[in-house]
Amino acid sequence: MSSAPIALHHRLEPEDRARANFYAVLGALFADAPDAALLRAIGASGLLEDAEAGALPLAWNRLVSACRVMDPEAARQEHTDLFVGTGRAEVNLHGSHWRSGFMMEKPLVELRRELAALGLARKPESAQVEDHVSALFETMRLLIEGDATRPPADVRVQKNFFETHIASWVFDLCNALRRCPLANYYRPVAEFAELFMALERDSFAIE
C-alpha cells in the first residue's frame, strides 16, 4: 500500500488570502499571455459590489470585464508586441533594468542572495529570470500563503522583500505600460497592478 503526500493547508486571514490570489493572477498575466482558460477563470470572477468605495475594486472590475471580451490570440499577440518584440522589448519586465538600467546587474545578484537565504530558488524548468516581475509576484504569493513545505512568512519578511525588490521600480513599470500605445488588454492589467502595489506599499508602511 502506498501513501500519498499530505498537503498542509495554512490558515490565512481573508485579506491575506485575497492578497495571495491577486499576486497569483498578476504573476500569471505577466509570465505569459493569458490563454482561453485563464481569461475564462478571471472573467468568471464576480464583480466587486463595493467598487464605488475605492479605485482598487473598480480597477479589478475593469480587468474582469476585459477578460470576458478578450480574444486569446489577440492577447498572445499583444503580449509578444509589448514584452518580447523582435529586438528590444517595448516594456521591460525585469527589475534590474528599472533599478540599474541594465539586465543581469547587481540588483539580480542581491535578489538571488536573498532568495537563497529564504530557501527559495528558480525552478529548473522556468524560463524566467528571478527578477522578472512575474517571478517576484509569485515569490510574494508564496511568502504570504506558504505551501506544503513551508508556512507563511512573517509580515516583516514580506515587507522587506516587497520594499527591497519590488516597490522601488514596479510603479515605473506600470506607468510605462499604461502609457504604451501598443497596450490594450494590458492597460487594465497595469492599472490594477499599480493600485494593488500602492495598497501593499501603504499597508506595509503602517506595520
C-alpha positions in Angstrom: 0.0 0.0 0.0 1.4 3.4 -0.9 0.7 6.6 0.9 0.1 9.9 -0.8 1.9 13.0 0.4 0.0 15.0 3.0 -0.8 18.5 1.8 -0.5 21.1 4.6 -3.1 23.9 4.5 -2.2 27.0 6.4 -4.9 29.2 7.9 -4.9 32.6 6.3 -7.0 35.7 7.2 -9.4 36.6 4.3 -7.3 39.7 3.5 -4.1 37.6 3.1 -5.9 35.1 1.0 -7.1 37.9 -1.3 -3.6 39.3 -1.4 -2.1 35.9 -2.4 -4.8 35.5 -5.0 -4.1 38.9 -6.6 -0.4 38.2 -6.7 -1.1 34.8 -8.3 -3.3 36.4 -11.0 -0.9 39.2 -11.8 2.0 36.8 -11.8 0.3 34.6 -14.4 -0.7 37.5 -16.6 2.8 38.9 -16.8 4.5 35.5 -17.1 2.8 34.7 -20.4 -0.1 35.8 -22.5 -3.4 34.6 -20.9 -4.9 31.6 -22.7 -8.6 31.0 -23.0 -8.8 29.1 -19.8 -7.2 31.9 -17.7 -9.3 34.5 -19.4 -12.4 32.5 -18.6 -11.3 32.0 -15.0 -10.7 35.6 -14.3 -13.8 36.7 -16.3 -15.9 34.3 -14.2 -14.9 36.2 -11.1 -17.7 38.1 -9.5 -17.6 41.9 -9.9 -16.9 43.6 -6.6 -20.0 45.3 -5.4 -18.2 47.9 -3.4 -16.4 49.3 -6.5 -17.8 52.7 -5.8 -15.9 52.8 -2.5 -12.5 52.8 -4.0 -10.2 52.8 -7.0 -8.9 49.2 -6.5 -12.2 47.4 -6.6 -13.2 49.5 -9.7 -9.9 48.6 -11.4 -10.5 44.9 -10.6 -13.9 45.1 -12.2 -12.4 46.6 -15.3 -9.9 43.8 -15.5 -12.6 41.2 -15.1 -14.7 42.8 -17.8 -11.6 43.0 -20.1 -11.0 39.3 -19.6 -14.6 38.5 -20.6 -14.3 40.0 -24.0 -10.6 39.5 -24.8 -9.7 37.1 -27.6 -6.8 34.7 -26.6 -5.0 35.1 -29.9 -5.1 38.9 -29.6 -3.8 38.7 -26.1 -1.0 36.5 -27.3 0.0 39.0 -30.0 -0.2 41.9 -27.6 2.0 40.1 -25.0 4.6 39.5 -27.7 4.5 43.0 -29.1 4.8 44.5 -25.6 7.2 42.2 -23.8 9.1 40.2 -26.4 9.3 42.0 -29.7 11.9 41.4 -32.4 14.6 43.3 -30.6 14.3 45.5 -27.5 11.0 44.9 -25.7 8.6 47.9 -25.7 8.2 47.4 -21.9 10.9 45.6 -19.9 9.6 43.4 -17.1 12.8 42.9 -15.2 13.8 44.7 -12.0 17.4 45.1 -12.9 16.5 47.1 -16.0 14.5 49.5 -14.0 16.8 49.7 -11.0 20.2 49.9 -12.8 19.5 50.4 -16.4 20.9 47.1 -17.4 19.9 43.4 -17.3 21.7 40.9 -15.1 23.2 43.5 -12.8 23.8 43.9 -9.1 20.1 44.0 -8.1 19.7 40.5 -9.5 22.7 39.3 -7.6 21.3 40.7 -4.4 17.9 39.2 -5.1 19.4 35.7 -5.7 21.3 36.1 -2.4 18.1 36.9 -0.5 16.1 34.1 -2.2 18.8 31.6 -1.1 18.6 32.9 2.4 14.8 32.3 2.3 15.3 28.8 1.0 13.9 29.7 -2.4 15.4 29.3 -5.9 14.2 29.4 -9.5 12.7 26.1 -10.7 15.0 24.4 -13.3 12.3 24.3 -15.9 11.5 28.0 -15.5 12.5 30.3 -18.4 12.0 33.5 -16.3 14.9 35.2 -14.6 14.4 35.7 -10.9 13.9 39.5 -11.2 11.1 39.2 -13.8 8.0 40.8 -12.3 6.0 37.6 -12.6 8.6 35.7 -10.6 8.7 38.4 -7.9 4.9 38.3 -7.7 5.0 34.6 -7.4 7.5 34.9 -4.6 5.3 37.3 -2.7 2.4 34.9 -3.1 4.5 32.1 -1.6 5.6 34.3 1.3 2.0 35.2 2.0 0.5 31.8 1.5 3.2 29.3 2.2 3.0 25.9 0.6 3.1 22.2 1.6 6.7 22.6 2.8 6.8 26.0 4.4 4.4 28.2 6.5 3.6 31.8 5.5 6.4 34.2 6.1 6.3 36.7 8.9 4.9 40.1 7.7 8.3 41.7 8.3 9.9 39.3 5.8 7.1 40.1 3.3 7.6 43.8 3.9 11.4 43.6 3.4 11.1 41.6 0.2 8.5 43.9 -1.2 10.3 47.1 -0.3 13.7 45.9 -1.5 12.9 44.1 -4.7 9.5 45.4 -6.0 8.4 48.8 -4.7 11.4 50.7 -5.9 10.5 50.1 -9.6 7.2 48.5 -10.1 5.3 51.8 -10.4 7.6 52.9 -13.2 6.8 49.7 -15.0 3.1 50.1 -14.5 3.2 53.7 -15.7 5.2 52.8 -18.8 2.7 50.0 -19.6 -0.3 52.2 -19.1 1.2 54.9 -21.4 2.4 52.5 -24.1 0.4 52.9 -27.3 0.6 49.2 -28.0 -1.2 48.3 -24.8 -4.9 47.4 -25.0 -5.7 44.5 -22.8 -2.6 45.1 -20.7 -3.7 48.6 -19.8 -6.3 47.5 -17.3 -3.8 44.9 -16.1 -1.3 47.7 -15.4 -3.9 49.9 -13.8 -5.0 47.1 -11.4 -1.3 46.2 -10.7 -0.4 49.7 -9.9 -3.3 50.2 -7.4 -2.7 46.9 -5.8 1.0 47.7 -5.4 0.1 51.0 -3.9 -2.2 49.3 -1.3 0.6 46.9 -0.4 3.1 49.8 -0.1 0.7 51.8 2.2 -0.2 48.7 4.3 3.4 47.8 4.9 4.2 51.4 5.8 1.9 51.2 8.9 3.3 47.8 10.1 
